[in-house]
Amino acid sequence: MPPPTSSRPSLEGADAPVPEVVDLAVVGASAAGLWAALAAARAEAGLRIVALDGARHLGAKILVSGGGRCNLGHRQVSERDYRGSTPPAIRQVLRRFPVSATLDRFRELGLDLHEEPPGKLYPATERARSVLEALVGGLRRAGVELRHPFRVERLEGGTSGFLLAGPQGLLTARRVILATGGRALPKSGSDGRGYALARAMGHETTAAIHPALVPLLLEEGCRLRTIPGTAAEARVRVLGAGRGKPPRTRGAVLCTHFGISGPAVLDISRHYLAAEASGQAPQLEIDWWPAGRDELERRLLERHGTVGGTLRERLPARLAQVLAADAAVEPGLPLHRLDRSARRRLLAVVTEGIVPVTGHRGWHKAETTAGGIPLAQLRLETLESRC
């Protein structure tokens, strides 16, 4: 946030305590906050910068990301990988700091990376803690002060700067960076408090704020819940999500004791939940045969083999059995005895199956947040507040 103007209320008073003064306060010291503090220290030497975080231990989200390995990003990133704003706006933000610059910065911090299909980047150590140690080490070398736990519960602007107040004390800062995260994984410290701080500065939040990258719950009687640990490549679509082409993803779908998860489900979850939040009645469709409906039908029309044997050519045995049961077709049925009605039921279940979603696993299992501060309220060239 830019320096406050004289039109903002003064924080000064005869009996008020005199707070410590810094040039820049970064509120939230996880990945984004640590990176922002480091960038500020590199941009202008001699600034007094302090990064504040309410957690007792820093970097909880970093340490759990990527299954403890910390997926740092992707080799290729474009505006097509983001939702929630216009492509030109996202493209402008991404151009300010491309992937190549990110990789160079990590190398400068002493962190080697390696790439895995389809372009995911991880620390060469395979340890998320290496990322946290590199960021914290870089900040300390740059002279940035880290304070935690220091929970900011009040943010006000006045003629002498921004006042940041909380149980651990008071600070006045010439500038403030809010990097508090959304509401996902609240045990890490991102409990949504940052939205209240932003609103106090004149910002508005989107009408809907909901989990994204979150596993989905299926109704009690769904057979997919009976085969936990089974995974397969699939195409997933959200039907009834409004006008335009239905949102879709492709990747692994993992069956669990509560419902479904895996990359394809996590990626599509925000679209499903956004449609629900807007008052629509979306449906989740899974195509378990990415080779195409026509290819499966051709296989089912062959005279040799069984239904189950054909499905098991591309699907795990337990999943093949569940899908056959949903279609009311015996897995052991010879293909030459499969009539048209049964074949159509099987094609519908395998390639256009609607799964009965009843909800999601909540903020404590979500990896990120959909919604928040609209980009229209920020200067895209710097992400500085317009308020």
Summary of the structure (lengths in Angstrom):
residues: 387
radius of gyration: 25.3
end to end distance: 8.5
largest distance: 92.6
contacts: 1209
relative contact order: 0.14
helix: 34%
strand: 24%
